[in-house]
């Protein structure tokens, strides 16, 4: 299985679209912060991680980053779907279970873990550059950010399932993008027309919810008035995020595995 993962990683490193995707995930937060500074008439130095989170910028950028998850997850799982590489892996003596596990693990590392770390990266370099800031509680924001790992895991596995079923990275990305648009437009319509809060129903909305702040109140801190945002983490938030994410992740893996085994027999 290790050899299969090494082979997938080697192919992924040679794929230009993967590096373009990663570079975009790195650059988009900087562009967002620059535009936010221009709108407010401030310099980039005013953008502390606390302000970055409080202004919903982190959640908004994550919604764009979801496209990166789709591309990376699909490329790793089914990027070689058209050249029958899987047949060679089977002929080389690898079991179907190991082939499936290796592809899921490689896809998760590229599409899940890497995107999760890149999502948290702005909090790190902004803290080192300008300190945390006053608008939010750093421990609560960190906990929310760490909890976002679970819906990102769920989202990544969902798109790996699609790519595995489609046996094609291109088709997987296309179907994933359609699903992304349906979820984005559908949740907005339900919230505006019926006042429904869509949070734990999808991995994307769950992560976006965690990465945005709540209501704010004005308080006096360090001799000036500051908008202090509510970033509390409740026990229900933790249980629902972890429980629902793991349940759906397991379901997606089971569906992908059953389909994988069935098509291998055909």
C-alpha positions in Angstrom: 0.0 0.0 0.0 2.9 2.3 0.8 4.2 1.9 -2.8 0.8 2.8 -4.2 0.7 6.0 -2.1 4.2 6.9 -3.2 3.2 6.4 -6.8 0.1 8.6 -6.4 2.1 11.3 -4.6 4.7 11.2 -7.4 2.0 11.7 -10.0 0.3 14.4 -8.0 3.6 16.4 -7.7 3.9 16.3 -11.4 0.4 17.5 -12.0 0.4 21.3 -12.6 -3.3 21.8 -11.7 -2.5 20.6 -8.1 0.2 23.2 -7.6 -1.9 25.9 -9.2 -4.7 25.0 -6.8 -2.4 25.1 -3.8 -0.9 28.4 -4.9 -4.4 29.8 -5.3 -5.4 28.8 -1.8 -2.3 30.5 -0.5 -2.9 33.8 -2.5 -6.7 34.2 -2.1 -6.5 35.2 1.6 -3.9 37.8 0.8 -6.0 39.2 -2.0 -9.1 39.2 0.4 -7.2 41.0 3.1 -5.8 43.6 0.6 -9.3 44.3 -0.8 -10.7 44.5 2.8 -8.0 47.0 3.7 -8.8 49.1 0.6 -12.5 49.2 1.3 -11.9 50.3 4.9 -9.1 52.7 3.8 -6.6 51.0 6.1 -3.3 49.3 5.4 -2.7 45.6 5.5 -1.1 46.1 8.9 -4.5 46.7 10.4 -5.6 43.2 9.5 -4.9 41.1 12.6 -6.1 37.5 12.8 -8.8 38.5 15.2 -10.1 41.1 12.7 -9.7 38.6 9.8 -12.0 36.1 11.6 -14.4 38.7 13.0 -15.2 40.2 9.6 -16.3 36.8 8.3 -13.3 36.9 5.8 -12.1 33.5 6.9 -15.5 31.9 6.3 -15.9 33.6 3.0 -12.5 32.5 1.8 -13.2 28.9 3.0 -16.2 28.8 0.7 -13.8 29.5 -2.2 -11.3 27.1 -0.9 -13.9 24.3 -1.2 -13.2 24.3 -4.9 -9.6 23.4 -4.1 -10.7 20.4 -2.0 -12.8 19.2 -5.0 -9.8 19.5 -7.4 -7.2 17.9 -5.1 -9.4 15.1 -3.9 -10.6 14.1 -7.4 -7.1 14.3 -8.9 -5.6 12.1 -6.3 -8.3 9.4 -6.3 -9.0 9.2 -10.1 -6.4 11.3 -11.8 -5.1 8.1 -13.5 -8.5 6.6 -14.1 -8.1 6.9 -17.9 -4.8 5.0 -18.2 -5.8 1.7 -16.5 -3.2 2.2 -13.8 -5.4 0.3 -11.4 -5.3 -2.8 -13.6 -1.5 -2.8 -13.4 -1.7 -2.4 -9.6 -3.9 -5.5 -9.4 -1.6 -7.4 -11.8 1.3 -6.4 -9.6 -0.2 -8.4 -6.7 -1.8 -5.6 -4.7 -5.2 -6.4 -3.2 -8.2 -4.4 -4.1 -8.6 -3.4 -0.5 -5.1 -1.9 -0.4 -5.6 -0.1 -3.6 -8.8 1.5 -2.4 -7.3 2.4 1.0 -4.2 3.9 -0.6 -6.2 6.1 -2.9 -8.5 7.3 -0.2 -5.6 8.0 2.1 -3.6 9.9 -0.6 -6.7 11.9 -1.5 -7.4 12.8 2.1 -3.8 13.9 2.7 -3.9 16.2 -0.4 -7.5 17.3 -0.4 -8.2 17.3 3.3 -5.2 17.7 5.5 -3.3 20.1 3.2 -6.3 22.3 2.7 -7.1 22.3 6.4 -3.5 23.5 7.2 -3.6 26.1 4.4 -6.9 27.4 5.8 -5.4 27.9 9.2 -2.1 29.4 7.8 -3.3 33.1 7.8 -4.1 32.9 11.5 -0.5 31.9 12.1 1.4 34.5 10.0 -0.9 37.3 10.9 -0.4 36.6 14.6 3.4 36.6 14.1 3.3 39.8 12.2 0.7 41.9 14.1 -0.4 40.1 17.2 -3.8 38.6 17.7 -6.1 41.7 18.1 -9.0 42.5 20.3 -12.2 41.5 18.5 -12.3 37.8 19.3 -11.1 35.3 21.8 -8.0 33.5 20.5 -8.7 30.2 22.3 -12.3 30.0 21.0 -11.3 30.9 17.5 -8.5 28.2 17.6 -11.0 25.6 18.9 -13.5 26.5 16.1 -10.7 26.3 13.5 -9.6 22.9 14.8 -13.2 21.6 14.8 -13.4 22.6 11.1 -11.1 19.7 10.4 -14.1 17.3 10.7 -16.4 18.8 8.2 -13.4 19.3 5.9 -12.8 15.6 6.3 -16.4 14.9 5.4 -16.3 17.2 2.4 -13.1 15.7 1.1 -14.4 12.1 1.4 -17.6 13.1 -0.3 -15.7 14.3 -3.4 -13.4 11.3 -3.3 -16.5 9.1 -3.4 -17.7 10.9 -6.5 -14.4 10.7 -8.3 -14.1 7.0 -7.4 -17.6 6.3 -8.7 -17.1 8.3 -11.9 -13.6 6.7 -12.4 -12.4 10.0 -13.7 -10.9 13.1 -12.1 -12.5 15.4 -14.7 -16.0 14.0 -14.3 -15.6 14.0 -10.5 -14.6 17.7 -10.5 -17.5 18.6 -12.8 -20.1 16.7 -10.7 -18.4 18.1 -7.5 -18.7 21.6 -8.8 -22.4 21.1 -9.6 -22.9 19.8 -6.1 -21.1 22.9 -4.8 -23.3 25.3 -6.7 -26.5 23.4 -5.7 -25.5 23.5 -2.0 -24.4 27.1 -2.1 -27.5 28.4 -3.9 -29.9 26.0 -2.2 -28.9 26.9 1.4 -29.0 30.6 0.5 -32.5 30.2 -0.9 -33.8 28.2 2.1 -32.3 30.7 4.6 -33.8 33.7 2.8 -37.2 32.3 1.8 -38.0 30.1 4.8 -35.6 31.3 7.5 -34.0 27.8 7.8 -30.6 27.5 9.3 -28.5 25.0 7.3 -25.5 24.2 9.4 -24.8 20.5 10.0 -26.6 19.2 7.0 -23.5 19.6 4.7 -19.8 19.7 5.4 -19.4 23.0 3.6 -22.0 24.8 5.7 -20.8 23.2 8.9 -17.2 24.4 8.3 -18.3 27.8 7.2 -20.4 28.2 10.3 -17.4 27.3 12.5 -15.2 29.8 10.7 -17.5 32.8 11.1 -18.3 34.9 14.2 -21.6 35.6 15.8 -23.1 38.7 17.2 -21.0 41.5 18.5 -21.2 44.1 21.3 -19.2 47.3 21.8 -16.9 47.3 24.8 -14.1 49.6 25.9 -10.7 47.9 25.7 -7.3 49.6 26.0 -9.0 52.9 26.2 -11.0 52.6 23.0 -14.3 51.2 21.9 -14.0 47.8 20.2 -16.6 45.5 18.6 -16.2 42.2 20.6 -17.6 39.3 18.6 -19.2 36.1 20.0 -17.1 33.1 19.2 -18.3 30.8 21.9 -18.1 27.0 21.3 -21.0 25.1 22.8 -21.1 21.4 23.6 -23.8 20.9 21.0 -21.6 22.5 18.4 -18.8 20.1 19.2 -21.0 17.0 19.4 -22.9 17.7 16.2 -19.9 18.7 14.2 -17.8 15.6 15.2 -20.7 13.1 15.2 -22.4 14.1 12.0 -19.1 14.6 10.1 -17.8 11.1 11.1 -21.2 9.5 10.4 -21.4 10.9 6.9 -17.7 10.3 6.3 -18.2 6.6 7.1 -21.3 6.4 4.9 -19.4 8.0 1.9 -16.5 5.6 2.4 -18.8 2.6 2.5 -20.6 3.7 -0.7 -17.3 4.3 -2.5 -15.9 0.9 -1.3 -18.9 -1.0 -2.5 -18.9 0.7 -5.8 -15.1 0.2 -6.1 -15.4 -3.6 -5.5 -18.3 -4.0 -7.8 -16.7 -2.2 -10.8 -13.4 -4.1 -10.2 -15.4 -7.3 -10.7 -17.0 -6.2 -14.0 
